[in-house]
Amino acid sequence: MASIVFERTHPDPRIVQSSLANSRLSPFWLEGLGSPAFPRFAGTAHYDLVVVGGGYTGLWTALQAKQRDPDARVAVVEARTIGWAASGRNGGFCESTLTHGEVNGETRFPNELAQLDRLGAENLDEIEAIVASERWDCDFERSGSLAVATEEYQVEELRAAHDGDAEVFLDESAIRNELNSPTYLAGLWSKRATAMVHPGKLARELARACVNAGVDLFEKSPVTGLRASGSIELATAHGTLEATRVALATNAFPSLLKRFQLHTVPVYDYVLMTEPLTDEQLASIGWFNRQGVADSGNQFHYYRLSADNRILWGGYDAIYHYGGHIRRSYDDRPETFAKLAGHFFTTFPQLEGVRFSHRWAGVIDTSTRFCAFFGRAHEGRVSYAAGFTGLGVAATRFAANVMLDHLAGLTTERTSLEMVRSLPLPFPPEPAAYLGVQATRWALNRADHNGGRRNLLLKTLDAAGLGFDS
């Protein structure tokens, strides 16, 4: 098997150790926000709509529900604090795709991919317009994204993916003039499909907009059960909410609808954030157009600049823990952080001496088709969306509209999509889920070492409609 660039060239271990020595185990995006605290729900109350989950999906749902009907009584109940989970821990790539990229969309929804691409682009345009008109402070930059090739076989894949004026293929010289890494062999700049955003600030602005619209927000109020009778009853530790309609926006956490608890698995993604780069350090790598970046392996890194010129560096070593549990102890994984730091200095050796200020983990709600799925329960009075698989910053707003259409009993362009009407295959129960994920990770790693060629296991999963691709 051939080696990959991160094995052919690697930094002195002492550089890696020094870079991580003073990092804090804390999501950078959630620090210093000064966000208001919201009350715990107690007692009993009735709402026209209760949204379970205070991340992007839940906040967009509540906000747009009030925009559709300003007189509706709407509440959001969050188990911990607003935006603390995936919405405050992601890379801040606000992408137009609803299908986790063109390849995944072509495979799963070939007959409606053009429509999905249009709807996704409209959704991102609408987010940009809202940020501008409402003057949301969330560091929104429509800078686009770079896909970079670090192995020879990836060059032609990027060249073939070039499509029109909105995407620019960059040969080795051009990509290194755009962003200077000795690992780059080519690149593809998608100019309009991605914006960069500060994830924590976006959650804060959404929460503020909800409050201004009249939504009641409750924190530290985990919902422990759902029962449908004359109305929907949601049990919490300190009271009961009654609702005419309910939207479930619980992301990677177990669904309150047991029939869908195997439709996602929580996969841990690990992230590093550097200290702010000096002007000289930034000049050494270029990055004048501030795009988001991802390399092109099955196991891939994603990275971007923050507003104060830190580099966020994440991905590659996604981890599934046996049993599908979500635990605080999983947030710190020294071997993964060391691997990420090593790959960082392989990519940017000119940044030797840069230190990482923060390290953290986030849980991805992974579905077998690698993009969101939707559904209804209890005679259409409950709607849900989940399975964004790491690309939900923008797609959650589209999902919120799908859920609201469903709850209103509307037939719309969104609800008529095959993507919305179909469900992915569930994951198998343990121990098969764990064994399957580990076997797939091994196969993906092997493909990256074999010119991208997928073995029989991956081809079988592809044919069965299961995910597992970058």
Beta strands, then each sheet from edge to edge (+ up, - down):
strand 1: 24-25
strand 2: 43-52
strand 3: 74-77
strand 4: 93-95
strand 5: 145-149
strand 6: 167-170
strand 7: 186-190
strand 8: 194-196
strand 9: 216-218
strand 10: 223-228
strand 11: 232-236
strand 12: 239-248
strand 13: 265-274
strand 14: 292-295
strand 15: 301-305
strand 16: 311-315
strand 17: 356-366
strand 18: 373-377
strand 19: 382-386
sheet 1: 1+ 17+ 13- 16+ 15- 14+ 5+ 7- 6+
sheet 2: 9+ 3+ 2+ 12+ 11- 10+
sheet 3: 9+ 3+ 2+ 12+ 19+ 18-
sheet 4: 4+ 8-
end
